[in-house]
Amino acid sequence: MSLAFQKDGHKKTADYWSLTVTYIGKEEVVTIAKQGEFYIENIPAGKHAAVIRKDKKECRFELIVPESTEALIKLGALTCEIKNRGDNK
């Protein structure tokens, strides 16, 4: 799984950003690795609030985890769009 961000039509992997996923009143925080790769455990199926942050930048999105009986769910390549100031920072 990998995570990128896009701003003004330019896409970059979110290398070394932090990822926070909120679900059922809990938060899981992980550091995104080189090439935007990340691994996060025990997130239940459903739509969850997520945010990536680095320095003074942040991007909010909805992380969708599908129902599965597999031990490892591959979410593929995800992209968060950073909007103009006032929407996302």
N, C-alpha and C positions, 0 to 999 in steps of 0.2 A: 504494500500500500504506500502511496506517496501523496504528498500534499504540496500544492503550489498556490501562489496568489497572483492575481492579475490586477493591474492598475493601468488605466489609460491605454488599454490594448496590449500592454506588455506583460508577458507571463514569465514568472521565475519560481523555482522551487523554494520552499520555505525552510531552507537549511538553517538548523539551529534555532528556530523559533520555538516557543512553547505552545503546546496545544492543551486547552482545558475543555473537557466535556462534562456537562452537568446533566445528571439523570437521577430521578427519584430522591432529590434533595442531597445528592452527593456530588463531589467533583473529583475527577481524575485529571491529573496534570502529567504530561510527558514532554520530553524534549524531542523535537523532530530532528532526525539525523541528516547526514549528507544526502543529497539528491532527493530531499523531501520525504525520506522513508520514516515511517513510524509504526509502532506496535503498541496497542493498548488492550488490556485484559478486562474481562467480565462486564462489558457494557451490554445491557440487555437489548433485545430487538426493539426497534421503534425509532422515532425521530427525537433527537437530542440537541439542545443548544450547545454550540461549540464556538470557541474563539481561539485564534492564533495571535501571538504577541511577540514583538521583538523591539527593543528600544522604545520609541514612542509610537510605534505603528501597531495597529491591531486590525483584525478582520473577523467579523462574526458570520457564522453560517449554521446550517442545520446538518448535523451528521445523521445519516440514515443507516441504521443497522438492520439488515434483513433477518427474518426468521430463518434459522438453520440448525441442523443437528450436527454440523461439522465442528470440530474443535477449533479450527482456524478459519475465519471468514475473511476472504479477500475483497476489500472494498474498491480496489482499483486505484486509478489516479483521480484525486479530488482537487478541485480548484475553488478558491475563495476569492471573490471579487471585491477589491478595495474600492469603495466609491468615493466621491468627492467629500471633502471635509463637511461634517455635519451628519453624514450617513454613517460610514465607517471611518476610522481615523487613518 
